[in-house]
Amino acid sequence: MGRELHFRCPLILDDAEENMTRESWFNALCYEVGLWAVTRWPSLAFNAWFKLLMAHCRQDWAEWKTKIVMEAVDKQTASLVEQWEKEERENKANALAWEAHKLFPEAKITPLPNAITPSVLIETAPPANASEAVKALGGELRITYQLPSSEAP
């Protein structure tokens, strides 16, 4: 009737998601502790028992370390994709604003990169001969996501 060590670290062990067993987690932890111990006591690296322990635990540590690094790479990749999508939306909205400025030079142009489809808001002032009621309402207001090219014949 031996006693079992009931150790669970919620940040490391997640049985539903991980393929590593408790033994392989323990081996990875031992390898990490071994690496720390060698930096603290360098002569330990020449100990035969220590070398055997490190050789035994290395495979599990490599699997764990690879998993950790790949999770970090996945997070960086998701962040980069999100950043690129945002930049692409801003570039498209700015290109639309440039086209709108060429077509409507007297209008106030506002790019809208966060709309469902990157768009542009075009505000023109009311004509000088417009009535007071029309001037009170303001000029023409357009929101568009496409403009005819100014170079078109």
Backbone torsions as a table, in degrees:
resi	resn	phi	psi	omega
1	MET	NA	75.0	179.6
2	GLY	-79.3	152.8	177.7
3	ARG	-83.3	140.9	176.9
4	GLU	-103.7	142.8	177.8
5	LEU	-83.0	117.1	179.4
6	HIS	-100.7	90.6	-178.3
7	PHE	-117.2	129.3	177.3
8	ARG	-144.2	123.1	176.1
9	CYS	-112.1	111.7	-174.5
10	PRO	-62.3	-23.9	179.6
11	LEU	-78.3	-23.3	-176.7
12	ILE	-105.0	-46.9	-175.4
13	LEU	-93.8	123.0	173.4
14	ASP	-141.7	90.7	-171.0
15	ASP	-60.1	-30.5	-177.6
16	ALA	-71.1	-23.6	-172.2
17	GLU	-112.7	-23.8	-171.4
18	GLU	-96.2	150.9	175.6
19	ASN	-97.3	-14.5	-176.9
20	MET	-77.7	140.5	177.8
21	THR	-85.1	171.4	178.1
22	ARG	-62.1	-35.4	179.2
23	GLU	-65.2	-41.9	-179.6
24	SER	-69.8	-33.7	173.8
25	TRP	-63.7	-42.7	179.5
26	PHE	-63.9	-41.0	178.1
27	ASN	-63.2	-41.9	178.2
28	ALA	-63.6	-41.2	177.6
29	LEU	-63.7	-42.8	177.8
30	CYS	-60.8	-40.8	179.8
31	TYR	-64.8	-43.0	177.5
32	GLU	-61.2	-43.8	178.3
33	VAL	-63.9	-38.7	177.6
34	GLY	-62.4	-42.6	177.7
35	LEU	-62.4	-41.1	177.7
36	TRP	-64.4	-42.5	-177.5
37	ALA	-63.7	-37.7	179.7
38	VAL	-66.6	-35.8	177.3
39	THR	-69.2	-29.8	-179.8
40	ARG	-81.7	-43.0	-179.8
41	TRP	-128.3	87.3	-175.0
42	PRO	-58.4	-29.8	-178.9
43	SER	-66.3	-18.2	179.0
44	LEU	-62.4	-26.4	-178.5
45	ALA	-63.7	-19.7	-178.8
46	PHE	-95.9	-1.1	179.8
47	ASN	-74.9	131.0	-176.9
48	ALA	-63.0	-42.5	179.9
49	TRP	-64.7	-39.9	179.4
50	PHE	-64.6	-42.1	178.4
51	LYS	-61.6	-41.2	178.6
52	LEU	-64.5	-43.3	178.4
53	LEU	-60.1	-47.5	-178.1
54	MET	-65.5	-39.3	178.4
55	ALA	-64.5	-39.5	-179.2
56	HIS	-67.9	-36.5	-173.8
57	CYS	-90.5	-13.4	-172.1
58	ARG	-59.1	-43.0	-176.8
59	GLN	-62.3	-44.7	179.0
60	ASP	-67.1	-38.1	177.7
61	TRP	-64.1	-42.6	-179.7
62	ALA	-62.5	-40.0	177.7
63	GLU	-64.1	-45.2	179.5
64	TRP	-64.2	-46.1	-178.5
65	LYS	-63.8	-40.7	177.9
66	THR	-61.3	-43.2	179.2
67	LYS	-61.5	-44.9	179.8
68	ILE	-62.6	-45.5	-179.1
69	VAL	-64.8	-41.8	-179.2
70	MET	-66.8	-34.7	174.8
71	GLU	-63.8	-40.5	177.9
72	ALA	-65.1	-40.6	178.5
73	VAL	-64.8	-40.6	178.0
74	ASP	-61.4	-41.4	178.2
75	LYS	-64.4	-42.4	178.8
76	GLN	-64.4	-40.3	179.9
77	THR	-63.2	-45.7	178.6
78	ALA	-61.5	-39.9	178.6
79	SER	-64.3	-43.2	179.2
80	LEU	-64.9	-42.3	179.8
81	VAL	-62.2	-42.9	178.2
82	GLU	-62.3	-43.0	179.4
83	GLN	-64.2	-42.8	-179.9
84	TRP	-65.1	-39.7	178.6
85	GLU	-63.5	-41.1	178.7
86	LYS	-63.7	-44.8	179.1
87	GLU	-63.2	-39.2	179.7
88	GLU	-64.4	-41.8	178.0
89	ARG	-63.2	-43.8	178.9
90	GLU	-63.9	-41.8	179.1
91	ASN	-63.7	-40.8	179.8
92	LYS	-66.2	-43.0	178.9
93	ALA	-64.7	-40.1	178.3
94	ASN	-67.1	-36.6	176.7
95	ALA	-65.8	-40.8	175.7
96	LEU	-62.1	-40.9	179.3
97	ALA	-63.0	-39.1	178.9
98	TRP	-64.4	-44.9	177.5
99	GLU	-62.3	-43.0	179.9
100	ALA	-63.6	-37.7	178.7
101	HIS	-65.1	-35.3	177.4
102	LYS	-70.0	-37.2	-178.6
103	LEU	-79.9	-33.6	-178.1
104	PHE	-127.7	76.8	-174.0
105	PRO	-65.9	-26.0	-177.7
106	GLU	-90.0	-5.3	-175.3
107	ALA	-88.5	157.8	173.6
108	LYS	-88.4	121.9	-174.9
109	ILE	-109.9	131.2	178.6
110	THR	-129.4	116.5	175.9
111	PRO	-71.8	143.6	179.3
112	LEU	-122.9	78.0	-176.1
113	PRO	-71.6	-19.7	-176.0
114	ASN	-96.0	7.6	175.2
115	ALA	-70.9	169.9	-179.7
116	ILE	-54.5	-46.7	171.3
117	THR	-117.3	130.0	-179.8
118	PRO	-50.3	125.4	-172.6
119	SER	-132.4	-177.1	178.1
120	VAL	-138.5	141.5	177.8
121	LEU	-105.0	125.2	-178.2
122	ILE	-116.4	118.1	178.7
123	GLU	-115.8	121.7	176.6
124	THR	-112.0	147.3	179.5
125	ALA	-74.7	150.7	177.4
126	PRO	-67.0	152.1	179.3
127	PRO	-62.5	154.5	-177.1
128	ALA	-63.8	-30.9	-177.7
129	ASN	-89.6	10.8	180.0
130	ALA	-75.4	155.5	-180.0
131	SER	-70.0	166.7	180.0
132	GLU	-63.0	-34.1	179.6
133	ALA	-64.9	-43.2	178.9
134	VAL	-66.9	-40.8	178.8
135	LYS	-64.6	-34.6	178.6
136	ALA	-67.0	-35.3	178.2
137	LEU	-75.4	-22.6	-178.0
138	GLY	97.2	-177.8	-177.0
139	GLY	-89.8	-162.4	-178.2
140	GLU	-72.3	142.4	-179.8
141	LEU	-127.9	125.7	-179.7
142	ARG	-128.4	141.7	170.3
143	ILE	-126.6	122.8	-177.7
144	THR	-143.1	155.0	176.5
145	TYR	-111.7	-1.1	176.2
146	GLN	-146.6	145.4	-179.9
147	LEU	-132.7	146.6	173.5
148	PRO	-67.5	141.8	-179.1
149	SER	-66.7	138.9	-179.7
150	SER	-72.4	-18.2	179.2
151	GLU	-86.1	-4.4	-178.1
152	ALA	-65.7	144.4	-178.9
153	PRO	-71.9	NA	NA
